[in-house]
Amino acid sequence: MAKIAVVFWSGTGNTEKMAECILEGLKAGGAEAELFNVADFSADKMGDYDKIAFGCPAMGAEELEPDEFEPFFASVEGDLMGRPVALFGSYEWADGEWMDLWVERTKAAGADLFETGLMIYDHPDEEGQAKCKAFGERFAK
Ligand SMILES: Cc1cc2nc3c(=O)[nH]c(=O)nc-3n(C[C@H](O)[C@H](O)[C@H](O)COP(=O)(O)O)c2cc1C
């Protein structure tokens, strides 16, 4: 059984809802999965998991959230080589460039990126929640 961490930052709850639905999907897919607010996770926990899903909305100007998530991601970037990683997050103002940049950065770090990043506009509605759950189920396999 794969052990998977879902590590997210969310300001207004949209990415948090995505994270909860992905967690549900991971469990439905047979993984042992745990949810962490990024403030409660650190680089030294990376080795405890077979796969990691990172969640962060578009912030700044098509950037990761600068105060907590960006420094955290920079701290684990050197440890992504060969690791199965999934990316997800919510956006609202533009067309998802932050995810393209994040995907490129994650690939450049050598991660084994799962599909492409999952983006949901604003708060995930029922259809968005189902997409998140299905994403989690596929990542669990
Ligand atoms: C400071 C700030 C910067 C943002 N920058 C962007 C951006 O560059 N591109 C974008 O599409 N949305 C941007 N947004 C919108 C958020 O990505 C969107 O509201 C998202 O749903 C928030 O997710 P959360 O509820 O998980 O915090 C920004 C929002 C804030 C508050």
The ligand as a Gaussian input file, in Angstrom:
#p B3LYP/6-31G(d) Opt

LIG

0 1
 C       -2.619000      37.913000      -3.249000
 C       -3.325000      37.111000      -4.300000
 C       -2.699000      36.895000      -5.516000
 C       -3.342000      36.144000      -6.520000
 N       -2.708000      35.957000      -7.715000
 C       -3.333000      35.251000      -8.685000
 C       -2.688000      35.026000      -9.934000
 O       -1.556000      35.460000     -10.167000
 N       -3.361000      34.304000     -10.873000
 C       -4.610000      33.786000     -10.659000
 O       -5.164000      33.129000     -11.549000
 N       -5.240000      33.979000      -9.465000
 C       -4.627000      34.685000      -8.483000
 N       -5.249000      34.876000      -7.277000
 C       -6.569000      34.255000      -7.042000
 C       -6.418000      32.957000      -6.256000
 O       -5.556000      32.037000      -6.896000
 C       -7.813000      32.292000      -6.116000
 O       -8.655000      33.164000      -5.394000
 C       -7.761000      30.936000      -5.463000
 O       -9.041000      30.346000      -5.590000
 C       -7.388000      31.018000      -3.987000
 O       -7.277000      29.707000      -3.494000
 P       -7.331000      29.397000      -1.937000
 O       -8.782000      29.558000      -1.494000
 O       -6.869000      27.998000      -1.798000
 O       -6.430000      30.376000      -1.242000
 C       -4.634000      35.603000      -6.275000
 C       -5.250000      35.833000      -5.034000
 C       -4.612000      36.576000      -4.066000
 C       -5.313000      36.788000      -2.740000

